[in-house]
Amino acid sequence: MHALRSLGKLVWGSKEAPEQFKLKSGVLYELHPDAKVSRKCIYKDAELGIRRTNIAFQYQLVVQRVVDEGEADLLEEADDERAFLIGTELRFSGTMIEGAYGFKWVDPVSTENIRHEFVVEDDACTKAMRDAFALAVARCVWERKARRPYTEAPADEVQKILTQVEDDELEQLLSNVKIDNADLAQAAAYEAEDVPQLERSYAAVPAPAAAAAEQSTTEAHLALPAEPKEMKTGKVIVSVLGALYLFDPQLAEFVQIAADVALTVVETGKFTYWMNVASDNRDYSSQLIEPEMNAVFNNDYKSLIWNYFDFNTKAYSFSLVSADKEHYEAMHQGLTRAAYETLNEEPWSKVSEASQDYLLDAYEEDVEMLPAPENWDSNEESEEEEEEEENESDEEEHDSSSRHEPASTSVKTSKSKRHEEEDSSEGSEYESESDRSNSEESEEEEESEDEHEAGDSADNGAKNSKLAVGYKHGRSFVVRGNRIGVFRHTDDDKIEFDTTINRIDDTHGKEFTPSSVMLHEQDSALVLMNQQRPHELYRMDLEYGKVVDEWKVHEDIPTVNIAPNSKFSQMTGDKTLVGISHNMLYRIDPRLGGDNLVVQNEQQAYATKSHFTSAATTESGAIAVGSGKGEVRLFDRLGVRAKTVLPALGEPIIGIDVTSDGRYVVATCKTYLLLIDTKIPTDPDGKTGFQKPFPQAQKPAPKRLQLKPEHVVYMGAPISFTPAKFNQSPDGNHSEKTIVTSTGPFVITWNLRRALGTGRGDAYQIKQYPDMVVADNFRFGQDRSIVVTLPNDVQSVKRSQLAKPTRQSLMVRPSTPGTGSSRLLSSSRNDIVDAPY
């Protein structure tokens, strides 16, 4: 027995390292019993390990591909890991595979009966190591089943499990773990000899008994949110039982705070729902069901994770692991129904069964999606270029971090350079606050009274607000009040200030601030929208830097947003563009002249207000439209009704983008992104939802891309995404592979292939800035660099400088006293900018 407990030190390791026990060398195979090629090698060189999850007593079996040092930078684009939740359904056991020792198990989430085999190398893995690993898996199964540390079991617990277990699958699993006294002695000897080497590969952590003692210490220092003043009452929609966990920011894991709680959803008014969580001894939370909860369901763990903000807006992350499958399904359906009715203000019963399944899938963390197209594989040259660039950026980031300076490229100009520019040009009169505070007098004092007042209105409180990235000439344009800054992209992916368009006014000389901007006609013009005059559009000639045309679209149709005629039509001389009102989609042709520029046979109106908010076009001219109700409509052309209407989750869509071939759509909501594969699985020609309607029972499985609730705890504020964008290129090689967005001071990217391959929406890269990010987009033609617009700064950052989120990278730095809310980021003037932007 002493040998068993001693062996536990090898298995459970320490909380600093997620991988607790590894077999370092082997080959992973995937078995498809019904396929023509039934056995396929996945990783030729791999490690098999056990990983602790953030939820107590739950572990993963993890297979990781081993790569050479020179290949490490390519992992972002590769399938480098397979993870499986350890439980009875895994049916893990030792086996002989073609004369070699190994392990086999079933993929519990696969619907195709996929099995896996891991063949170990005899030279690198002794029998004692294999037995120790099998025993470790068995212990993980027991802990998940009993929800207690393994060492809390009586001395004869191993024998009791092996002989008296009621679960047939568990008995089958444990029957393969046969360790006699001689084996245990050999394992103990192996531990004594090889522990130093193991500790170099992963940090050793306390056995479960020590972990239990540590948990009580954790609970002592973990600050729980204050008890609610009242628990809302009303009609009970659903009530389930489970164990409650709270995320501990110091330990970076969930800690159990109550073994038995009840989660109850109550209806307090028409389409108003609250969620209460309480035990017999304490009330934990009572909160309105709304998007800020950032709820995530996980079918594997039968759990719900969500955010809770107290009256001081301090963020917490709770997790409830349901008592069983029935409780989980009831919780999933009850909360999804409540969220839908709250946001849509219509009964759940009116939603079709197919749409209900669509909505339920949207809230699941692991949703199976169709694999990415095979022709997405990049050529070796592009991969080598990316690897070199990432290595260069890593070196730059290392150098900059040693100097405690930002790694990204910011538009900052010294005062001496600014004075030189002022001597040679009059185009730099738009100065930063820090420049103005240090200058003895302003150029505007020499101008007329009207111009002086206009300049004051632009300077007082004006912040960067809109971003348009150029398609053709390597320029980006940033709106700041009634001025536009022009920036030049360099060959080394940096950004430099070029010039300023100092005043925006219409053809009548009336000044205005654009509510939206879009580049047009080979980047020779900007189309501007004025929120105060929604029936008109304005064309600014960028050569002259002034509005030269005023387009009166239609006196009865207020335009709420515009989009290019097709994905890359802005690179051509195409004069037309797509416009949307609250319930119409139409083509605008300025050549028609007069007071009606809507092409009559290319418009589609809906009888009721659809609350259209945003639109995006494919390379062929198909249109994706998002609405304030949360619906997504797919049109193959203008002038007809949508081929496909995807049900609303309820949260308004504030932005939408689509890949050039129309295969993928990303819709931005306030707290999550919705990734949709438009390909119809059963169509023999591979058509998409743009070309024909989805069968009623085959709505696409949506994938919610969202931040982990526990990461929101570090970030300290509710999520509010900016419109997400795919990187884009007119190459026609399906080069869209990354999505970028931002929230607060954080820029975030998702790797599209990884999201599709793993089905997980929380695998993202992130970078924090010293101020709030107001707009962001990739530089045109690639995804290596991102243009980031801050209120008083414009920067270019390499995508490789974004990293996996950690406690250090997510902790929000305190604001400068007196500059704003403590929850928002502010920087001193000298820290932000020393130039016009």
C-alpha positions, 0 to 999 in steps of 0.5 A: 500500500505504501508503494501505491501511495508513493506511486501517486506522487508520480501520477498527480504531480503539482498544480503548476503543471497541467500534465501530471504524468507522461509516456514520452514516446509512442505512435498514435493511430486512429481506427475507423472500423467502417472506412476503407482505410480502417487504421491511420497514423495520426502522430508518428512521434507523440507523448501520452499524458494525463492532464488536470482540468480546471474542474476538480476530480476531472482529468483529460487523456492527452496525446501531443505531437512531438516536433523538432525545435525548428518546427515549433513555430508551425504548430499554430497551423497544425493539429498538434493535440488530441484530448479526451475526458477520462471516464468510464465511457473512454474504455481505456485499457492496455493491449498488444498491437502487432507485437508491441505494447500499447493502450486503446480507447474509444472517442466518447464524443464521436458518432462514428465509433472512432477508436484510438491506439497508442503504441509505446516504444519498449526502449523508452517505456518499461512495464512498470511505467505502463502499469503506473500509467494505467493505474493513474487512468483508473484513479482518474476514473474513480475520482470522477465517479466518486468526486473525492480524492483517491487517497481518501478511499479505504485501504482495500478500495482498489480491490473493492473497485475491481470486484464490486463495481456496478458499472460494467465499463468501469469494471472492464477498464479496471480489469486491465490494471493488474499490478501484483506486489512484484510490479509495485516493488518495481514501480517503487524502485522506478520512482526512486531512480527516475523521479529527478528525470520526471520532475524535469519534464513536468512539475511534481504535484501533491497527491490528492490527499494533499490537494484536499488539504490545500483546497481547504486552505484555498477556501479560506483565502478565496473571497466569495461574492457577497450574498444577494440581498434577496433571491428573486421569486416567481414561476420556476422554469427549471431546478437542477442539482449539482456541485458549485465551483468558483474560479480562484484567480490566484490558483488559476483553477476552479475550487469547489465551494459547495458540494450540493447546490440548487440552480433554479431559473424563475420567471419574474415577469413577461420574458424576464428570467432570473437564475438563483444558486443556493445551498441549504446553508448559503445563497450564492447568486441571484442574477438576471439572465442576460448576455453578460453572463457569458454562459458556456455549456460543456456536455463532456463535463456536464457543466455550466460556466458563467460570469457573475458581476457584483454591485461593484461590477467585480467579476466572478466565474462560477461553474456548476457540475450537474448531478447527472446527465438528466440534470444537465440536459434540463439545465441546458434547455431551461437556460437556453429557453430563458435566454432566447425569450429574454432577448427575442421577447417571444415564446420558446414554444413558437420556435420550430424543433430544428431551430431549437436544436440550432439554438441549443448547439450554439450554446455548447462549447464543443460543437462538431463542425465540418472539416476545413477544405483540403485545399486550404493547405498552405504551400511550403514557401508561405509557411517558411515565410511566416516562420521567419517572420514569427521568429523575427517578431519573437526576437523583437518582442524579446528585445523590447520586453527587456527594455520595457517598451511596447513591441508593436509599431506605434505612430510616434514622432519626435518634436524635432521631426514634427517641427521639420514637417511643419516647416515643409508642409501645412498638412500637420495642423492636427496635433496631439494633446501633449503637443498642444500643451507644450507648444507656445501658440497654435497655428489656428490663432492665425486663421479666421474666427470661423476656422478657429472655432471649427478647430476647437470643436475638432480638438475638444474631446475628439478621439479616434473612432473609425478605421478603413484599411486600404486595398490598393495603395497601402494606406489606412484612414482613421476618423478623429472627430471631423478629421481623417488621418492618413497612414502609410504601411511600410514593407516591414509591416510597420505604419507611419503617419502620412497626412491629415484631412483637416476638415470634413464638411458636405457640399454646402460647407456644413461640417459633420463627423462621419458615422461610417466610412468605406473606401471606394473606386480603387481607394481613390474615394471615401464614401461617408455616412452622416448619422444626422442625414441618413438619406444621403451619402457623401463621396470624398475625393482623396486626391483633393481631401474634400467631399465632392459629391452628395448622393441622395439615396432615397427620401423614404429609405434611411440607409443604416449601413453600406457594403461593397458590391462584391468582396474586392470591388473596391479594388476596381472602378465599380461605381455601385454599392450595397445599402441596407435600411432597417427592412430593405436590401438594395443596390445604390447606383450614383450614376442614376442621378437625382433624388433616387439612386436605388436600382428598382429591380435590385431591391428587396423589402420585408413587410415587418421591420427586420432591424438589419444592422450590417452586411458583407459580400462574397467575391461573387456578390452574394450577401450576408446580412445581420440583424438587431434580432440576431438573425443571419440572412444569406442572399445569392443576389440582390432583388430576391428573398434570402435563400437561408434565414438562420434563427436568432440567438437573440443578441443583436448582431453589430457586425458581419463578415464572410470569406471570399468563397462564402463558405464561412460567416462570422457574426459579431454580437456583444459578448461572442462571435458566431462562426457559421459554416454555410456548406450544406453537408448533404448537397452533392455539388457542395453548395452553400446556404447562399445558393440554396436553402438548408433542409429544414432539419439540417441547419448548420451547427453554429460555433460560438467564439467567446472568451472563457468566463474565468479569463473575464475575471482577470480582465475585470469588465464585461465583454463588448466586442468590436466587429470581427473581420477575416483576413482577406486576399484576392488570391482565390486560394482560400487564404482567410484563416484568422479572425480578429476583434477586440474588447476593452484594451485587448486585441484577440485573434482566433485561428479559423482552422483550429476552431474548426478542427477542435470544435472549441471556441475558446482557443484564442490569442490575445494582446493587451494595450494601454488604452481602449481599442476602438477599431482593428483590422488586418492589413490587406492581403495577409494576416501577419500584421494588424492595424490597431486604433486606440483613442489617441494612437494608431499602431501596427502589431504582428499577429505572432506577438499575440499570445495565449491568455495568461494571468499576467497578460490579462490582468488589467493595469490600473488607470491613471488617477483622475483620468477616468473610471478605475475599470477603464484603462487610461494612460498619461499623455506622454505614454499614449502619443507624441504625434497627431495619432 
